[in-house]
Each structure stands twice: as C-alpha cells, then as structure tokens.
Amino acid sequence: MKVKIESTWAEVLAEEFEKPYFQNLVQFVKQEYRTQKIFPKGGEIFAAFDATPYPDVKAVILGQDPYHGEGQAHGLCFSVPDGIALPPSLLNIYKEMRDDLGIEVRQSGNLTHWSRQGVLLLNSTLTVRANQAGSHQGHGWEQFTDAVIHHLANERSGLAFILWGSYAIRKCDYIDRTKHLVLTSAHPSPLSAYRGFFGSRPFSKVNDYLVSQGKAPIVW
C-alpha cells in the first residue's frame, strides 16, 4: 500500500503498511474524512514523521490523541500552529521548561523546531473527530504507533524516550533502559502536573544524555 510519508520512514514501515489491520485502518480513516470533521488535515496525519526522518530521531515524546479543537492539531503531539492559544498541558510544559532551563514561556505553541532537531512528537492515535476526544482509538492507530516505537527501541540505541502519564508509560514499558534513556513522570495536564511533572526536569536530562552519547543537545 502506498502511503504518503517521509521516505526513510516509508522504508522502515513498509511491511506495516501491507498488514490487514493497516489496510482496514486506511479505509476507516478515509470514510471518516468523507463523512465527519476530522483533525488534523489529511496532509498532516504523518507530519511528525515528515519533520523527523528515521535516522534523525534522537528523542521521542509520546502523546495520546491529537487535539480535537478547531485549528489546534497539526500532526505533532502537544504542538499547535502559530496563532493558536496554548492548550493547558503545553502551557505546563513551557512552565517546566522555564524552571528547568530558564527559557521564558513562549507565546507560540508551535513545536516544529523541536521536530527538526530530532524530537519525534508522536501521538499514539493520529486522527480524531472534532470535539470527540478518543474517537479514533481502537481502530488500528495504536498498533501502528507501537510498531514505530518497536523499530526505534530495537534497531537504534542512545535515544531518549520522554513518557508523560500512565498511558505513555504503559505503551513503552518494554523499552530496554540499558540501551536508551527512559524518562517517566506524571502528565503535564493541569489535573496531574503537580503530582510529579513539575520538577521532573526532562529537558536538561535529555540534553545531558544526548551529549553523553556524542549527540548535539536540543535547543528547546
């Protein structure tokens, strides 16, 4: 099956695209786009992969669903386009970045500059109905993104996995911590950020690790 995705990822995931579950997923997603309002735009479903080619991945941040509000989702987890108000979780991420690195809270929530430096901003589910959180869960996206994580965890070494909240932690609990840095904490949501996200200092920890691996740190 031909999937419009960055060429190195297309090669890595070629077998996945031929599996029956993925072909069923494609049919489901196409039907949803024809009959419902779906986020992100069709051309942005694989934006995280397009922005961060497979050989360039240095770190992974895992989200759950795309944002389901108008204009928010653009294919990168936790990120919103320029000009869109900061969602609460992203605002808390910025607050922790300020406390960790001294970077003042930004007005823009566009995290594309992270992606271009090797931070794969991956949601577990890559599409969602407008105003219906979780509406595309259980249709195959999770199996696809599991395969993405398996490729990275098993075929690469020296990566940093940043897992916020129980969902992300469970999804990645098989990663070999002798091969990779795995950082876990509470989710940055206002409901949980005070239970261990604030004060976790993930940004400096990732950069220290990348430098120890002979890689350039991320300019957060």
C-alpha positions in Angstrom: 0.0 0.0 0.0 1.4 3.4 -1.0 1.4 5.8 2.0 2.5 9.4 1.7 5.1 9.6 4.4 8.8 10.6 4.6 11.0 8.3 2.5 13.1 6.8 5.4 10.0 6.0 7.4 8.3 4.6 4.3 11.2 2.1 4.1 11.2 1.2 7.8 7.5 0.8 8.0 6.9 -0.8 4.5 5.8 -4.2 6.0 3.4 -2.5 8.4 1.6 -0.8 5.5 0.8 -4.2 4.0 -0.7 -5.7 7.0 -4.5 -6.2 7.0 -5.1 -4.1 10.1 -3.4 -1.1 8.4 -5.4 -1.5 5.3 -8.6 -1.6 7.4 -7.4 1.5 9.3 -6.9 3.3 6.0 -10.5 2.5 4.9 -11.8 3.7 8.3 -9.9 6.9 8.2 -10.9 7.7 4.6 -14.5 7.2 5.4 -14.3 9.4 8.5 -12.7 12.2 6.5 -15.6 11.9 3.9 -18.4 11.9 6.5 -17.1 13.7 9.6 -14.9 16.7 10.6 -11.5 15.2 11.4 -8.3 16.6 12.8 -5.6 17.1 11.7 -5.9 18.0 8.0 -5.4 14.9 5.8 -2.0 16.1 4.6 -0.8 16.5 8.2 -1.6 13.0 9.5 2.1 11.9 9.2 3.6 15.4 9.9 5.7 14.0 12.8 7.4 11.6 10.5 7.9 14.1 7.8 9.5 16.6 10.2 11.8 14.0 11.8 13.2 11.3 9.4 14.0 7.9 11.0 17.8 8.4 11.0 17.5 11.8 12.6 15.4 10.7 15.7 17.3 11.5 18.9 14.3 11.7 21.3 10.6 10.7 21.4 7.8 12.5 23.2 4.6 10.4 23.2 1.1 11.8 23.3 -2.2 10.1 23.1 -4.7 11.8 20.8 -4.4 14.8 18.5 -6.1 18.0 19.9 -9.8 17.9 18.9 -10.5 21.7 18.9 -10.7 23.8 15.8 -7.3 24.7 14.4 -5.2 23.0 17.1 -4.0 19.7 15.7 -1.3 19.8 13.0 0.3 16.3 13.4 2.8 16.9 16.2 1.9 15.8 19.7 1.4 18.7 22.3 2.0 21.2 19.5 -0.3 23.8 18.0 0.2 26.1 15.0 1.3 29.7 15.4 -1.5 32.0 16.4 -3.4 29.3 18.4 -3.8 29.7 22.2 -1.6 27.5 24.3 -3.5 24.4 25.5 -3.2 23.9 29.3 -0.8 20.9 29.0 1.5 22.8 26.7 1.5 25.8 29.0 2.6 23.5 31.8 5.3 22.0 29.6 6.6 25.6 28.9 6.5 26.3 32.7 8.6 23.3 33.4 11.0 24.2 30.6 11.3 27.7 32.2 12.1 26.2 35.6 14.4 23.6 34.1 16.3 25.7 31.6 15.4 29.3 32.3 13.6 29.7 29.0 10.7 32.1 29.4 7.2 30.9 28.4 6.7 31.4 24.7 3.6 32.8 23.1 3.7 30.3 20.2 2.9 26.7 20.8 4.4 25.5 17.5 7.0 22.8 18.4 8.2 22.2 14.8 11.6 23.5 15.8 11.9 20.5 18.2 11.0 18.1 15.5 13.5 19.4 13.1 16.2 18.8 15.7 15.3 15.1 16.1 12.5 15.1 18.6 9.7 12.8 17.3 6.5 14.2 18.5 4.3 11.1 18.2 0.7 10.7 19.2 -0.5 7.1 19.7 -3.6 7.8 17.7 -3.0 10.1 14.7 -6.5 11.3 13.9 -9.6 12.3 15.9 -13.2 13.6 15.3 -13.8 17.2 16.0 -14.7 17.8 19.7 -14.7 14.0 20.4 -11.6 13.0 22.3 -10.6 9.4 21.8 -13.0 8.9 18.9 -10.4 7.2 16.7 -8.9 4.9 19.4 -9.2 1.2 18.9 -9.2 1.3 15.1 -5.5 0.4 14.4 -3.5 3.5 15.0 -2.2 2.2 18.3 -0.9 -1.0 16.6 0.8 1.2 14.0 2.5 3.5 16.5 3.5 0.5 18.7 5.4 -0.7 15.6 7.1 2.7 15.3 8.3 2.6 18.9 9.5 -1.0 18.5 11.6 -0.1 15.5 13.2 2.8 17.3 13.7 0.9 20.6 15.1 -2.3 19.0 17.0 -1.0 16.0 18.5 2.1 17.4 20.5 2.9 20.6 21.1 6.0 22.6 17.6 7.5 22.2 15.7 9.5 24.9 12.1 8.5 25.4 10.0 11.1 27.3 6.9 9.5 28.7 4.3 11.7 30.5 1.4 10.0 32.2 0.4 6.4 32.7 -0.8 5.8 29.1 2.6 6.7 27.6 4.4 4.8 30.3 2.4 1.6 29.7 2.8 1.9 25.9 6.6 1.9 26.2 7.2 -0.3 29.2 9.2 -2.8 27.1 12.0 -0.3 26.1 15.4 -1.5 27.1 16.7 1.0 29.6 20.3 -0.2 29.1 20.1 1.0 25.5 18.1 4.1 25.9 17.2 6.9 28.4 13.6 6.5 29.5 12.1 9.4 31.5 8.7 9.0 33.1 6.6 11.4 35.1 3.0 12.5 35.6 1.2 14.0 32.7 1.5 17.8 32.2 -2.3 18.2 32.3 -3.5 20.6 35.0 -5.2 17.5 36.6 -1.8 15.8 37.3 1.1 18.1 36.7 1.6 18.8 40.4 1.9 15.1 41.0 5.4 14.8 39.6 5.6 16.5 36.3 6.6 19.9 37.7 10.2 19.5 38.9 11.0 16.5 36.7 13.5 18.5 34.6 13.2 16.4 31.5 14.7 18.9 29.1 18.1 19.2 30.8 18.1 15.4 31.5 17.6 14.7 27.8 20.3 17.1 26.8 22.8 15.7 29.3 22.1 12.2 28.0 22.4 13.2 24.3 25.8 14.9 25.0 26.9 11.8 26.8 26.1 9.8 23.6 28.1 12.2 21.4 25.0 13.9 20.0 24.1 17.6 19.8 21.7 18.7 22.6 18.2 20.0 21.7 17.7 23.8 21.6 14.4 23.7 23.4 
